Every structure is written in C-alpha cells, then in structure tokens.
C-alpha cells in the first residue's frame, strides 16, 4: 500500500465525516495505523480511570441530598472516596495525547479539558474524603461539609461533561479501528474464533457506550438500547454457534464466564428499560452491575485482542 504523507493523512482524519473517516482508517499504512492505535489506547486508559471518579460521586450521592448538601444528621454517612488513583492516567492522556500522531481534533481537546477538570477536582475530593473519614462533621455541624459540597458539585459536573464528550468523540474512532481489525482477520484467516470474539466485543462496546457516567445522569433511552442490544444478541448468537462447531479451537481460551455474564446483564437491563415506569434504584443497580461486567470482559480479552 502506498503511504500518504504523514501530514496529509492527519488532516484527512481530522476533517473526515464518519463514513470518510472509516475509509481513511481502513486505508492507513500499517505504521501509521499502529500510531493511531497507540494514541487511542492512551485515551482509553484515561476513560477507564475516569470510572474511579464516577464511583466516588455515586457513593457520595447515595447518602447525601445532592440538592441541599450534607447536614451531618444523615442516617448513614458514607463519605467520599478519594480519586487520586485516577489522576495520573488522566493527566498523562491530557499532557501526552494531543502531541501524538495523528491529530484527533475534538478528542485531543477534550482530553486536555478532562485532565484540567480532574486536577481541579482531586484536591477537593481529598479534603472531603479526609473530612468524613475523621468525622469532623460531628464537631462543626457539617459546616465544612456544606462548603466542600458547594465547591465539589460544579467540579463534578464539569468533569462528567468532559468525560462524556471525550468518550463520544473517541468512540467512533475506536469502532473504525475495530472494523479494520475485523476486515484484516477475515482476509487472512476467515471468520475464525478471533473474528467472532472481536465482533462481539465491538457490539458490546457500542452498547456499553450508552451507560450513564454518574448516578444522576438521564436514564438510557429504551429505543437506542434495544437497537444496540439486537446487534449484540446477533453477534453473541454467531459467536456461541462458532464455539459449538469448533470446540478444539475454543479450548485455548477461557472467556465463557465473562462473556455470558455480560450478555446476561445486558438482557436484564433491557427488561428493566421495557417496564412502563422503571424503578430508578433497581435501574442504577443493574447499570452498575453491567458496567462492572463490561470492565471484567474487557480485562479478560485485552491480551487476546491486542495480539492480533
């Protein structure tokens, strides 16, 4: 394949429409495609780290009235988990990603904004974490808790806005990368075990992209979920059928539990969304369960897919 000039390819990627971008990624020379994959891997790690912030907010929101803030008299005061563990990977993505090839326009900009939002939020969460761990609210009538609440809440919202925008911008690029892998595998090996696994993971990713990034986010729109669930179900059916027909090939992998657990969780959530008036607490519990099972699935399959 004849290589396009490095700058020219970058400009095309930056300006391409969804269909055009997919074609451009499909046509990238191998060395430039590798650079793109390395850059998106850095951003993917940052978004995975962002779950630490989401979990911190959700745990805080589970016991405090987010509209009025803490009073110190709540039935159960569960504190605010520190988010320091997420800071480094998000900061690295914001600092290193935009300088890596190729330029990715909105993704690069949102990676920087996400890093800035996390850096601003982290010390506030650390102060709140220490405040509740030391039970200082008992001696000051939650006065400092109220101050921290007023400072954290807009910073959390800014973080969630940046995370959602970055995830949406990056998602389309990642899907085009996966489609290139599928084409490559089919060309070289046919629709083998790895092809069916990647096809399922791609469908799983598009569905997981619908999951809210914090407890107060709007509920998933049922119609969109059904469409993506149908795609996932089709990929799951083909994958399991292939496994039944090629047992010897499947023996080299032990993925069935994570894959089946994830698919079962998606089916349960679909049932909840189908209800005329879904119970929000049950909905949130199943969303969190599905997110955890998706993370487990990705963790189990990362080594396999990266080897392709």
C-alpha positions as CSV (number, residue, x, y, z in Angstrom):
1,X,0.0,0.0,0.0
2,X,1.4,3.4,-1.0
3,X,1.9,5.6,2.0
4,X,0.2,9.0,2.1
5,X,2.3,11.9,3.5
6,X,2.0,11.9,7.3
7,X,0.6,15.4,7.5
8,X,-1.9,14.8,4.7
9,X,-3.3,11.7,6.4
10,X,-3.6,13.6,9.7
11,X,-5.5,16.4,8.0
12,X,-7.9,13.9,6.3
13,X,-8.5,12.1,9.6
14,X,-9.2,15.4,11.3
15,X,-11.7,16.6,8.8
16,X,-13.4,13.4,7.7
17,X,-17.1,12.6,8.1
18,X,-17.9,9.3,9.9
19,X,-18.0,7.3,6.6
20,X,-15.0,9.1,5.3
21,X,-13.0,8.6,8.5
22,X,-13.8,4.9,8.5
23,X,-12.4,4.6,4.9
24,X,-9.4,6.7,5.9
25,X,-8.6,4.5,8.9
26,X,-9.1,1.4,6.7
27,X,-6.5,2.7,4.2
28,X,-3.8,3.8,6.6
29,X,-0.4,2.2,6.2
30,X,0.4,-0.2,9.0
31,X,2.9,2.1,10.7
32,X,0.5,5.0,10.8
33,X,-2.3,2.7,11.9
34,X,-0.1,1.5,14.8
35,X,0.5,5.1,15.8
36,X,-3.3,5.7,15.9
37,X,-3.9,2.6,18.0
38,X,-1.2,3.6,20.5
39,X,-2.8,7.1,20.8
40,X,-6.3,5.8,21.3
41,X,-5.0,3.3,23.9
42,X,-3.7,6.1,26.0
43,X,-7.1,7.8,25.8
44,X,-8.9,4.6,26.6
45,X,-6.9,4.2,29.8
46,X,-7.8,7.7,30.8
47,X,-11.5,6.9,30.3
48,X,-11.2,3.7,32.3
49,X,-9.5,5.7,35.1
50,X,-12.5,8.1,35.0
51,X,-14.7,5.3,36.5
52,X,-12.9,6.0,39.8
53,X,-14.3,9.5,39.8
54,X,-17.8,8.2,38.8
55,X,-17.8,5.7,41.6
56,X,-16.7,8.3,44.1
57,X,-19.6,10.6,43.1
58,X,-22.1,7.7,43.1
59,X,-21.1,6.7,46.6
60,X,-21.4,10.3,47.8
61,X,-24.8,10.7,46.1
62,X,-26.0,7.5,47.7
63,X,-26.2,9.1,51.2
64,X,-26.3,12.9,50.8
65,X,-29.0,15.1,49.3
66,X,-27.2,16.5,46.3
67,X,-29.5,19.5,46.1
68,X,-29.1,20.7,49.7
69,X,-25.8,19.1,50.7
70,X,-24.9,17.3,53.9
71,X,-26.3,18.0,57.3
72,X,-24.3,15.7,59.4
73,X,-27.5,14.0,60.6
74,X,-28.0,11.6,57.7
75,X,-28.9,8.0,58.7
76,X,-25.7,6.8,57.1
77,X,-22.7,8.9,56.3
78,X,-20.5,7.0,53.9
79,X,-18.0,9.7,53.0
80,X,-16.4,10.5,49.6
81,X,-13.8,8.1,48.2
82,X,-10.5,9.7,47.1
83,X,-9.9,9.9,43.4
84,X,-6.1,10.3,43.5
85,X,-5.7,6.9,41.8
86,X,-7.3,8.2,38.6
87,X,-5.4,11.4,38.4
88,X,-2.1,10.2,36.8
89,X,-3.5,8.3,33.8
90,X,-6.0,11.1,33.1
91,X,-3.2,13.7,33.4
92,X,-0.9,11.7,31.2
93,X,-3.5,11.5,28.5
94,X,-4.1,15.2,28.6
95,X,-0.4,16.0,28.5
96,X,0.9,13.4,26.0
97,X,-2.1,12.6,23.8
98,X,-2.5,15.8,21.9
99,X,1.2,15.7,20.8
100,X,0.9,12.2,19.5
101,X,0.1,11.5,15.8
102,X,-2.5,11.8,14.4
103,X,-4.3,14.9,15.5
104,X,-7.8,13.9,16.6
105,X,-9.5,17.3,16.9
106,X,-12.2,17.1,19.5
107,X,-10.7,14.1,21.3
108,X,-7.4,15.9,21.9
109,X,-9.2,19.0,23.2
110,X,-11.5,17.1,25.5
111,X,-8.5,15.0,26.8
112,X,-6.9,18.2,27.9
113,X,-10.1,19.6,29.4
114,X,-10.8,16.3,31.2
115,X,-7.3,16.4,32.7
116,X,-7.8,20.0,33.8
117,X,-11.2,19.2,35.4
118,X,-9.7,16.2,37.2
119,X,-6.7,18.2,38.5
120,X,-9.1,20.8,39.9
121,X,-11.5,18.3,41.4
122,X,-8.9,16.0,43.1
123,X,-7.8,18.2,46.0
124,X,-11.4,19.0,46.9
125,X,-12.4,15.3,46.9
126,X,-9.2,14.6,49.0
127,X,-10.3,17.2,51.6
128,X,-13.8,15.8,51.7
129,X,-12.5,12.2,52.0
130,X,-10.4,13.2,54.9
131,X,-13.1,15.3,56.5
132,X,-15.6,12.4,56.6
133,X,-13.0,9.8,57.4
134,X,-12.1,11.8,60.5
135,X,-15.7,12.5,61.3
136,X,-15.1,16.2,61.6
137,X,-18.8,16.8,60.7
138,X,-19.6,15.9,64.2
139,X,-17.8,18.8,65.7
140,X,-18.7,21.5,63.2
141,X,-22.3,20.6,62.4
142,X,-21.3,19.7,58.8
143,X,-20.4,23.3,58.1
144,X,-17.2,22.4,56.3
145,X,-19.1,19.6,54.5
146,X,-21.5,22.2,53.2
147,X,-18.6,24.3,51.9
148,X,-17.0,21.3,50.2
149,X,-20.3,20.2,48.7
150,X,-20.8,23.6,47.1
151,X,-17.3,23.5,45.7
152,X,-17.3,19.9,44.5
153,X,-20.7,19.7,42.8
154,X,-19.9,22.1,39.9
155,X,-16.5,20.5,39.5
156,X,-18.0,17.0,39.3
157,X,-20.5,18.2,36.7
158,X,-17.7,19.8,34.7
159,X,-15.7,16.5,34.9
160,X,-18.7,14.5,33.7
161,X,-19.4,16.8,30.8
162,X,-15.8,16.5,29.7
163,X,-15.7,12.7,30.1
164,X,-18.9,12.2,28.1
165,X,-17.8,14.5,25.3
166,X,-14.4,12.8,25.1
167,X,-15.9,9.3,25.2
168,X,-18.3,10.2,22.4
169,X,-15.6,11.7,20.2
170,X,-13.2,8.7,20.8
171,X,-15.9,6.0,20.4
172,X,-16.3,6.5,16.6
173,X,-12.6,6.2,16.1
174,X,-12.3,3.1,18.2
175,X,-15.2,1.5,16.3
176,X,-13.4,2.2,13.0
177,X,-10.2,0.7,14.3
178,X,-12.1,-2.5,15.3
179,X,-13.7,-2.7,11.9
180,X,-10.3,-2.6,10.3
181,X,-9.1,-5.5,12.5
182,X,-12.2,-7.5,11.5
183,X,-11.5,-7.0,7.8
184,X,-7.9,-7.9,8.3
185,X,-8.7,-11.1,10.3
186,X,-11.3,-12.2,7.8
187,X,-8.9,-11.6,4.9
188,X,-6.1,-13.6,6.5
189,X,-8.0,-16.3,8.5
190,X,-11.7,-16.1,7.6
191,X,-14.3,-15.7,10.3
192,X,-12.5,-17.6,12.9
193,X,-12.7,-17.5,16.7
194,X,-10.9,-14.2,17.0
195,X,-13.1,-12.6,14.4
196,X,-16.3,-13.6,16.2
197,X,-14.8,-12.5,19.5
198,X,-13.9,-9.1,18.2
199,X,-17.3,-8.8,16.5
200,X,-19.0,-9.4,19.9
201,X,-16.7,-7.0,21.7
202,X,-17.5,-4.3,19.1
203,X,-21.2,-4.8,19.7
204,X,-20.6,-4.8,23.4
205,X,-18.7,-1.6,23.3
206,X,-21.4,0.3,21.3
207,X,-24.0,-0.9,23.9
208,X,-21.7,0.0,26.9
209,X,-21.3,3.5,25.4
210,X,-24.9,4.1,26.4
211,X,-24.3,3.6,30.1
212,X,-24.6,6.8,32.1
213,X,-21.4,8.2,33.7
214,X,-22.9,9.1,37.1
215,X,-25.9,8.3,39.2
216,X,-27.8,11.5,38.4
217,X,-27.5,11.2,34.6
218,X,-30.6,10.8,32.5
219,X,-31.9,7.3,32.1
220,X,-30.9,5.4,28.9
221,X,-33.4,5.8,26.1
222,X,-35.1,2.5,25.6
223,X,-35.2,2.5,21.8
224,X,-31.5,3.1,21.4
225,X,-30.7,0.4,23.9
226,X,-33.0,-2.1,22.1
227,X,-31.3,-1.4,18.8
228,X,-27.8,-2.0,20.2
229,X,-28.9,-5.0,22.2
230,X,-30.2,-6.6,19.0
231,X,-26.8,-6.1,17.4
232,X,-25.1,-7.6,20.5
233,X,-27.6,-10.5,20.5
234,X,-26.8,-11.3,16.8
235,X,-23.1,-11.2,17.5
236,X,-23.5,-13.4,20.6
237,X,-25.5,-16.0,18.7
238,X,-22.9,-16.2,15.9
239,X,-20.1,-16.4,18.5
240,X,-21.7,-19.2,20.6
241,X,-22.6,-21.1,17.4
242,X,-19.0,-20.9,16.2
243,X,-17.8,-22.2,19.6
244,X,-20.1,-25.2,19.4
245,X,-18.9,-26.0,16.0
246,X,-15.2,-25.6,16.7
247,X,-14.6,-26.9,20.3
248,X,-10.9,-27.6,19.7
249,X,-10.2,-24.0,18.9
250,X,-12.2,-22.7,21.8
251,X,-10.3,-24.8,24.3
252,X,-7.3,-22.4,24.1
253,X,-9.5,-19.6,25.7
254,X,-11.4,-19.4,28.9
255,X,-13.7,-16.5,28.3
256,X,-17.2,-18.0,28.5
257,X,-18.0,-16.9,32.1
258,X,-17.2,-13.2,31.5
259,X,-18.9,-13.1,28.1
260,X,-22.0,-14.9,29.3
261,X,-22.2,-12.8,32.5
262,X,-22.0,-9.6,30.4
263,X,-24.6,-10.7,28.0
264,X,-27.0,-11.8,30.8
265,X,-26.6,-8.4,32.4
266,X,-27.5,-6.6,29.2
267,X,-30.6,-8.8,28.9
268,X,-31.7,-8.0,32.5
269,X,-31.2,-4.2,31.9
270,X,-33.3,-4.4,28.7
271,X,-36.1,-6.0,30.8
272,X,-35.9,-3.1,33.3
273,X,-36.0,-0.5,30.5
274,X,-39.0,-2.2,28.9
275,X,-41.1,-1.5,32.1
276,X,-43.6,1.3,31.8
277,X,-42.1,3.0,34.8
278,X,-38.7,1.6,35.6
279,X,-37.7,1.7,39.3
280,X,-34.7,4.1,39.3
281,X,-32.8,2.4,42.2
282,X,-33.1,-1.0,40.6
283,X,-32.1,0.5,37.3
284,X,-29.0,2.1,38.8
285,X,-28.0,-1.1,40.5
286,X,-28.3,-3.0,37.2
287,X,-26.4,-0.3,35.3
288,X,-23.6,-0.5,37.8
289,X,-23.6,-4.3,37.6
290,X,-23.5,-4.1,33.8
291,X,-20.6,-1.6,33.8
292,X,-18.6,-3.9,36.2
293,X,-19.2,-6.9,34.0
294,X,-18.2,-5.0,30.9
295,X,-14.9,-3.9,32.6
296,X,-14.3,-7.6,33.5
297,X,-15.0,-8.7,30.0
298,X,-12.6,-6.1,28.5
299,X,-9.9,-7.0,31.1
300,X,-10.2,-10.7,30.2
301,X,-10.0,-10.1,26.5
302,X,-7.5,-7.3,26.2
303,X,-4.4,-9.5,25.9
304,X,-6.1,-11.7,23.2
305,X,-7.3,-8.8,21.1
306,X,-4.1,-6.8,21.4
307,X,-2.2,-9.8,19.9
308,X,-4.0,-9.5,16.6
